[in-house]
Amino acid sequence: MSEAVVRAAGKELSNWLVTEAYPLWSICGVDRVHGGFHESLDQKGRPHYEPRRIRVQARQVYSFARAPALGWKGDAAELVKAGLAYIRAHYRRPDGLYRTLVAPDGTALDDRVVLYDQTFVLLALAASRNVLGPQPELVREAVHLREALEERLKRSNGGFNSGTPDALPLLANPHMHLLEACLAWAESDTDPAWRRLVDELCALTLRRLVDSNTGAIREQFNPQWVALGSDVGPAVEPGHLFEWAWLLFRADGGARGELFRCAERLVEIGETYGIHGGVGVMALLEDLQLSDGSARLWVQTERVKAALYIARHSDQPARMATAEAAIRGLQRFFDTPMRGLWHDLLSDRGHFVAGRSPASTFYHIVCAVAELAAFR
């Protein structure tokens, strides 16, 4: 019964994405005056002209690049081309890296380089070939950025600095998204450097990022890759555990080796300690006890992705029940007055916090719906 429920939910969410979300965000979420994408929409679909992070621009390019394969008939190619043009014009620095923040009109507001941001440019470039074709320019840009990262941010003891000039603390999350981007390129390009970097990041994960006491991936580290405590920020984030698991499953490539076992443990931890009131919560302490019981939408999408992957590759009925529970938790966030929007934050008391729908979440939603589509 659970499998039928999962398939029905997948059809429902796919329909919502194609008939409600993509049309709304392709109109209200695009700045027709300055170019680029708005950071957020209010619950009536109105944008607010706020400073723009490059990570949002790149995520929106990625989201629209995947739209045709998910069934949307709008002009995804034009949106992708316009988004890339905005990024190139306003974020790209002379050194081949990308600044983190500009005003809507493109005026630079923060010239710093953040590793997290660079990973989403790589991911957007990989996805753009879905609608623009195998353009050599996209490959050249990605290789140039990869080489700039390895030259400017790579560390002698493994991994990458968090940015420049702000190298520390070392952060697991940007490495996760770098793995995601490199996997996207390795799966679609013959350049062996992508797979080499995938292997390096997986080795770093197993050797440095996983807590040997719990099996969880920690969030922040000192220069020697020793995990920092919860006094400096979240120690463990269930959403990231699910997200890491989904990527490590893919990197394992069906071998069911150490990466697969690590991913299974991450899902186990997330489901055991990170679910409260039917939804994935934000943070746990080092000993996996609850630290922050609020829940954001993106955590639910990552739970869905991991649960679906493991359900597809397991004949255990409990796996399907977990996927069904994850989807139910996600669906709660789409109950908004205006279709195509979403709630971002559920308080630890179970009430949605009034606020805008952040564009940054669209990427997470698209990835989850794509996993549901693959499940069918």
Summary of the structure (lengths in Angstrom):
residues: 376
radius of gyration: 19.5
end to end distance: 14.7
largest distance: 56.3
contacts: 1333
relative contact order: 0.13
helix: 56%
strand: 13%
